Amino acid sequence: MPDLKLPQIPDRTPVKLSIMVMPDLHQSLTEYASLYASTYGREEPVVELIPAMLAAFLESDRAFARGRAGSK
């Protein structure tokens, strides 16, 4: 097998999660989606924004990054 510089691409099959949130969080998410639309001129449904928001949160959490690196 050739020694490629590009490693095998990991599985990118989406995993569906169902969650319930409190009304105040739902209101905040709806307000965020509205601000996002006015900022970028493009409406995105809350369900499309949540994965990006979670990814951004995890990427910015230094303690999580340290803990994750330490567990490898």
N, C-alpha and C positions, 0 to 999 in steps of 0.2 A: 504494500500500500504506500502511496506517495506521502511524503512529509509536508503537508500543507501548512501554511502560516495561519490560515483561518481555521479555528477549531470547529468541531461540529456544533451547529446551531441548536440551542436547547429547545425543548418542547415549548411551543407557544400556543397551545390549545387553551382557550379561555376556560376558566373555572367559574361557574355561576354560583354566587353567594346571595342568599336572601337574608335581609336584616330588617329589624324593626327599630325605629328611632322615636324618641319622644317628640311631641308636637313643637317644642321650642327649638330643637335641633333641626327639624324639618323646615321650620320658618327661616332659620339662619341659612340653611342650604339653599332655599328658594331665593333669599335675598342675595346670597353670593352669586347665584346663577344670573340674577338680574344685573348685578354690578359687573360681572364678567361680560355680559352682552353689551352693556353700555361702554365698557372699556375697549373691547376688541371688535365691536360691531358685528358680532356673530352670536346668535343664541345657541346654547348647548343645554340639553336637558340635564337635570341634577344627576341622574343615573350615569351620564357620560362623564360628568365632572368628578364624581366621587373617586373612581380609581386613580385619576391623576392627582387628586388631592392627597390620597393615602400614600401614593408613591413619593410625592414631594415631602410629605411629613417624615416618612421613613428615611429618605435620603438626607434629611436635615438633622436627624436625631443622632448626635455624636455618641451618646451612651450606647445606643443600639448598634452603631457601627463598630464600636470598640468591643462590645459583647459578642457580636457576630464574628469578628476577626479572631477573638480569643477562643472561640469554640471550634475553629477549623484545625 
